[in-house]
Each structure stands twice: as C-alpha cells, then as structure tokens.
C-alpha cells in the first residue's frame, strides 16, 4: 500500500481527505496538523507522495516542502492552498513542487492528480533503473554506482552531483546536454545559483578528464554542454 503524507491544519478537511484517500484510493495516509509534525513524520517514515497545505502554523507548506526536498529530491509534492495567485504557483514549482491545487477543490480531482503523479514517478524510476551505470570515456572508465573515474592505475572519487552530471554527459556523448535538463534532473531547479554551482562541478570534471586529449567537455553557446570523445 502506497503511503501519503498529508499536512493539513484544518481538522475537518484533514479527516475528510484522509478518509476519502484511504477508502477510494486505497492509500495509507499519515495526517499531520502542522509543518513541524509533518517534517518529523517524514523523517520517520518512507512516503510515496506528499500533500502540503501552504497556510499552516509553526511551519508553512512552502518551508516544509523546501525541508522535504533537502531529504528527498524525488518524492512527488502537491501544494494545496486557498491562494490562487500566479506568484504562489511560481513559488510552489520553484521549490520543487510537482503540482498545485487551489482550495476549495473536489476530492475526486485531487485523487486524479495523485494517480497521475504516482504513475509518472513510477515511469521515471523505471527509466532511471534502465540507464547504464558504467561508461568508457576515451582512456577513462567511469563507474557511476561507485562514483569513481579510473585512468591507468589512478582512481578519482566523485561527489554525488559530479557523478550525476558526468552520467548525463556520457548518456548524451557527442550530443548536447542542455543546461536546463541538467539543472532540473540534478538540482530540480534551474535558478541562477544552481547554475553557478553546476559550473563549478563542470570545471572539476574537466580537470579530472584532462589527461586524455581526445576527451573534452565543451560549452555550446546558448544551449548547454557536450562531452566530445574522438
């Protein structure tokens, strides 16, 4: 049974949503009355999806969503709020939210959105599992799982983001990896600061691969990057 974290400070609405999702959706729902309680629950259990009310005491939904994203970059998040302004929707998606529903809403619509997100998450997980995890880059051997590059007898350990970025470049070898795709897949947000962070990781990868003149990571102006292996 898939587990849902529901953070909702309105006790009547919270009980209605919990009962409906457990009865109609066959989900196991953990109902929390504020953001602090929800974060404690998220740290304690494994959830397949989160529904976060934005206007909550102690810790609002946007702050809670940000904290959850630090722990789990992939769990689907739906923000629910009485606010319908474009600025709030932009903030929701900017924080790594996957969907946004405005109160009052029909519980049937919420259930449809949940099923759509869980289906998409399942496809993405399956697709990720099918990707290769070992690559030959010129004279280098890259093991994504071990997060390591080997060259002759020398081994270079990579950070998690370095390994994720190099894997994307290897999958797109001799083709363009767009800046937006890399940022969204690894950082889940293509803002300016994440972009600068990615530039630092690219510089490190270039340094790690510099001993083979036939291997190069080049900038493609206005588009992204390309791992060239001749």
TIFI-336941 format. One record per residue (C-alpha): residue number from 1; residue in three letters; x, y, z. Coordinates in nm, 4 decimals. Layout:
N
  nr rest       c1       c2       c3
 NUM  Ala        X        Y        Z
...
end
This chain:
230
  nr rest       c1       c2       c3
   1  Unk   0.0000   0.0000   0.0000
   2  Unk   0.1398   0.3373  -0.1031
   3  Unk   0.1875   0.5931   0.1737
   4  Unk   0.0849   0.9593   0.1582
   5  Unk   0.1920   1.2356   0.3940
   6  Unk  -0.0968   1.4816   0.4359
   7  Unk  -0.0160   1.8093   0.6137
   8  Unk  -0.3406   1.9993   0.6799
   9  Unk  -0.4196   2.2205   0.9809
  10  Unk  -0.7980   2.2225   0.9231
  11  Unk  -0.9103   1.9149   1.1235
  12  Unk  -1.2395   1.8732   0.9358
  13  Unk  -1.0818   1.8918   0.5895
  14  Unk  -0.7892   1.6772   0.7018
  15  Unk  -1.0185   1.3995   0.8253
  16  Unk  -1.2308   1.4140   0.5080
  17  Unk  -0.9250   1.3888   0.2803
  18  Unk  -0.7674   1.1127   0.4874
  19  Unk  -1.0869   0.9026   0.4915
  20  Unk  -1.1519   0.9529   0.1192
  21  Unk  -0.7968   0.8715   0.0089
  22  Unk  -0.7836   0.5629   0.2279
  23  Unk  -1.1268   0.4417   0.1163
  24  Unk  -1.1262   0.5323  -0.2550
  25  Unk  -0.7552   0.5464  -0.3274
  26  Unk  -0.6529   0.2570  -0.1037
  27  Unk  -0.3672   0.4648   0.0356
  28  Unk  -0.2123   0.4652   0.3809
  29  Unk  -0.2415   0.8313   0.4855
  30  Unk  -0.0493   0.9966   0.7693
  31  Unk  -0.2353   1.3154   0.8697
  32  Unk  -0.0334   1.5910   1.0405
  33  Unk  -0.1808   1.9145   1.1776
  34  Unk   0.1214   2.1420   1.1230
  35  Unk   0.4510   2.1612   0.9351
  36  Unk   0.6724   2.0634   1.2279
  37  Unk   0.4752   1.7463   1.2922
  38  Unk   0.4771   1.6651   0.9205
  39  Unk   0.8552   1.7011   0.8963
  40  Unk   0.9051   1.4727   1.1975
  41  Unk   0.6766   1.2168   1.0346
  42  Unk   0.8605   1.2420   0.7022
  43  Unk   1.1932   1.1815   0.8764
  44  Unk   1.0468   0.8765   1.0481
  45  Unk   0.8668   0.7022   0.7595
  46  Unk   0.9034   0.6470   0.3855
  47  Unk   0.6339   0.8186   0.1768
  48  Unk   0.5368   0.7848  -0.1900
  49  Unk   0.3751   1.1306  -0.2135
  50  Unk   0.3168   1.4446  -0.0026
  51  Unk   0.0163   1.6797   0.0056
  52  Unk   0.1106   2.0022   0.1826
  53  Unk  -0.1268   2.2796   0.2841
  54  Unk   0.0552   2.6090   0.2382
  55  Unk  -0.1064   2.8113   0.5200
  56  Unk  -0.0145   2.6171   0.8350
  57  Unk   0.1041   2.7143   1.1853
  58  Unk   0.4596   2.6564   1.3100
  59  Unk   0.5951   2.5746   0.9652
  60  Unk   0.4159   2.6756   0.6439
  61  Unk   0.3825   2.4397   0.3492
  62  Unk   0.6423   2.6102   0.1315
  63  Unk   0.9044   2.5904   0.4079
  64  Unk   0.8062   2.2295   0.4752
  65  Unk   0.8379   2.1484   0.1043
  66  Unk   1.1852   2.3024   0.0984
  67  Unk   1.2877   2.0933   0.4007
  68  Unk   1.1479   1.7755   0.2423
  69  Unk   1.3391   1.8439  -0.0800
  70  Unk   1.6647   1.8536   0.1204
  71  Unk   1.5884   1.4997   0.2388
  72  Unk   1.4304   1.3526  -0.0755
  73  Unk   1.4737   1.5163  -0.4154
  74  Unk   1.2245   1.2914  -0.5928
  75  Unk   0.9143   1.2317  -0.3790
  76  Unk   0.6142   1.3934  -0.5551
  77  Unk   0.4749   1.7000  -0.3740
  78  Unk   0.1325   1.8611  -0.4214
  79  Unk   0.0809   2.2043  -0.2639
  80  Unk  -0.2754   2.2851  -0.1571
  81  Unk  -0.3814   2.6385  -0.0651
  82  Unk  -0.6591   2.8916  -0.0744
  83  Unk  -0.4213   3.1223  -0.2602
  84  Unk  -0.4543   3.1187  -0.6368
  85  Unk  -0.2116   3.3920  -0.7353
  86  Unk   0.0450   3.3248  -1.0066
  87  Unk   0.3262   3.4269  -0.7678
  88  Unk   0.2277   3.1489  -0.5269
  89  Unk   0.2130   2.8918  -0.8058
  90  Unk   0.5554   3.0032  -0.9271
  91  Unk   0.6935   2.9682  -0.5747
  92  Unk   0.5397   2.6215  -0.5400
  93  Unk   0.7052   2.4934  -0.8561
  94  Unk   1.0252   2.6837  -0.7834
  95  Unk   1.0590   2.4944  -0.4555
  96  Unk   1.0412   2.1642  -0.6398
  97  Unk   0.6679   2.1057  -0.6171
  98  Unk   0.5132   1.8743  -0.8765
  99  Unk   0.1571   2.0062  -0.8676
 100  Unk  -0.0579   2.2810  -0.7167
 101  Unk  -0.4273   2.2660  -0.6294
 102  Unk  -0.6366   2.5645  -0.5155
 103  Unk  -0.8971   2.5401  -0.2389
 104  Unk  -1.1803   2.4699  -0.2490
 105  Unk  -1.1225   2.1634  -0.4666
 106  Unk  -1.3064   1.8400  -0.5329
 107  Unk  -1.1514   1.5388  -0.3643
 108  Unk  -1.2067   1.3464  -0.6879
 109  Unk  -0.9798   1.5916  -0.8692
 110  Unk  -0.7127   1.5561  -0.6015
 111  Unk  -0.7252   1.1780  -0.6363
 112  Unk  -0.6795   1.2056  -1.0145
 113  Unk  -0.3761   1.4302  -0.9660
 114  Unk  -0.2290   1.1858  -0.7129
 115  Unk  -0.2657   0.8918  -0.9500
 116  Unk  -0.1101   1.0921  -1.2367
 117  Unk   0.1932   1.1907  -1.0266
 118  Unk   0.2481   0.8417  -0.8891
 119  Unk   0.2247   0.6965  -1.2400
 120  Unk   0.4794   0.9481  -1.3683
 121  Unk   0.7117   0.8825  -1.0748
 122  Unk   0.6924   0.5089  -1.1415
 123  Unk   0.7837   0.5588  -1.5093
 124  Unk   1.0760   0.7857  -1.4198
 125  Unk   1.2082   0.5359  -1.1651
 126  Unk   1.1854   0.2516  -1.4156
 127  Unk   1.3539   0.4639  -1.6826
 128  Unk   1.6328   0.5585  -1.4398
 129  Unk   1.6918   0.1929  -1.3492
 130  Unk   1.7306   0.1037  -1.7181
 131  Unk   2.0113   0.3554  -1.7765
 132  Unk   2.3688   0.2194  -1.7869
 133  Unk   2.5928   0.2815  -1.4873
 134  Unk   2.9370   0.2054  -1.6401
 135  Unk   3.0945   0.4056  -1.9218
 136  Unk   3.4154   0.4166  -2.1234
 137  Unk   3.5258   0.7766  -2.1861
 138  Unk   3.8333   0.7592  -2.4069
 139  Unk   4.1004   0.6096  -2.1776
 140  Unk   3.8869   0.6645  -1.8683
 141  Unk   3.6480   0.4166  -1.7098
 142  Unk   3.3581   0.5736  -1.5199
 143  Unk   3.1624   0.3722  -1.2633
 144  Unk   2.8504   0.5707  -1.1728
 145  Unk   2.7471   0.3483  -0.8804
 146  Unk   3.0935   0.3577  -0.7244
 147  Unk   3.1177   0.7300  -0.8131
 148  Unk   3.4677   0.6784  -0.9468
 149  Unk   3.6792   0.7521  -1.2549
 150  Unk   3.9718   0.5218  -1.3333
 151  Unk   4.2685   0.6053  -1.5564
 152  Unk   4.5524   0.3500  -1.5740
 153  Unk   4.6192   0.2781  -1.2052
 154  Unk   4.4811   0.6098  -1.0803
 155  Unk   4.1330   0.6441  -0.9315
 156  Unk   3.9380   0.9647  -0.8761
 157  Unk   3.6437   0.9626  -0.6341
 158  Unk   3.3489   1.1815  -0.7366
 159  Unk   3.0855   1.3597  -0.5333
 160  Unk   2.7248   1.2565  -0.5923
 161  Unk   2.6456   1.5591  -0.8099
 162  Unk   2.9716   1.5196  -1.0063
 163  Unk   2.8762   1.1578  -1.0781
 164  Unk   2.5200   1.2506  -1.1773
 165  Unk   2.6408   1.5268  -1.4082
 166  Unk   2.9044   1.3088  -1.5735
 167  Unk   2.6491   1.0327  -1.6232
 168  Unk   2.4160   1.2706  -1.8090
 169  Unk   2.7066   1.3883  -2.0252
 170  Unk   2.8012   1.0256  -2.1020
 171  Unk   2.4452   0.9349  -2.1983
 172  Unk   2.4458   1.2343  -2.4355
 173  Unk   2.8055   1.1735  -2.5516
 174  Unk   2.8909   1.3820  -2.8605
 175  Unk   2.5457   1.5398  -2.8340
 176  Unk   2.4176   1.8467  -2.6480
 177  Unk   2.3126   1.8202  -2.2841
 178  Unk   2.1014   2.1304  -2.2311
 179  Unk   2.1673   2.3416  -1.9252
 180  Unk   1.8007   2.3275  -1.8249
 181  Unk   1.7848   1.9464  -1.8426
 182  Unk   2.0939   1.9055  -1.6254
 183  Unk   1.9731   2.1545  -1.3650
 184  Unk   1.6216   2.0140  -1.3422
 185  Unk   1.7315   1.6499  -1.3267
 186  Unk   2.0089   1.7011  -1.0699
 187  Unk   1.9163   2.0160  -0.8766
 188  Unk   1.5399   2.0125  -0.9515
 189  Unk   1.5534   2.3889  -1.0075
 190  Unk   1.7219   2.5852  -1.2876
 191  Unk   1.7760   2.9058  -1.0892
 192  Unk   2.0871   3.1234  -1.1132
 193  Unk   2.2590   2.9928  -0.8006
 194  Unk   2.2207   2.6281  -0.9010
 195  Unk   2.3574   2.7219  -1.2419
 196  Unk   2.6706   2.8694  -1.0836
 197  Unk   2.7069   2.5588  -0.8699
 198  Unk   2.6874   2.3388  -1.1790
 199  Unk   2.9605   2.5470  -1.3472
 200  Unk   3.1905   2.4607  -1.0564
 201  Unk   3.1199   2.0890  -1.0959
 202  Unk   3.1836   2.1099  -1.4709
 203  Unk   3.5235   2.2705  -1.4064
 204  Unk   3.6109   1.9851  -1.1725
 205  Unk   3.5046   1.7231  -1.4293
 206  Unk   3.7205   1.8920  -1.6943
 207  Unk   4.0144   1.8715  -1.4551
 208  Unk   3.9525   1.5017  -1.3869
 209  Unk   3.9432   1.4226  -1.7609
 210  Unk   4.2320   1.6435  -1.8748
 211  Unk   4.4922   1.3648  -1.9185
 212  Unk   4.3253   1.2282  -2.2321
 213  Unk   4.3487   1.4882  -2.5150
 214  Unk   4.0723   1.3070  -2.7043
 215  Unk   3.8205   1.3795  -2.4270
 216  Unk   3.6738   1.7267  -2.3817
 217  Unk   3.3693   1.8903  -2.2241
 218  Unk   3.2786   2.1951  -2.4336
 219  Unk   3.0265   2.4750  -2.3911
 220  Unk   2.7623   2.5004  -2.6620
 221  Unk   2.6692   2.8691  -2.6655
 222  Unk   2.3099   2.9345  -2.5678
 223  Unk   2.2301   2.5653  -2.5296
 224  Unk   2.4412   2.3685  -2.2853
 225  Unk   2.7355   2.1299  -2.2915
 226  Unk   2.8775   1.8454  -2.4939
 227  Unk   3.1093   1.5610  -2.3952
 228  Unk   3.3317   1.5097  -2.7001
 229  Unk   3.5180   1.1803  -2.7357
 230  Unk   3.7158   1.1410  -3.0565
end
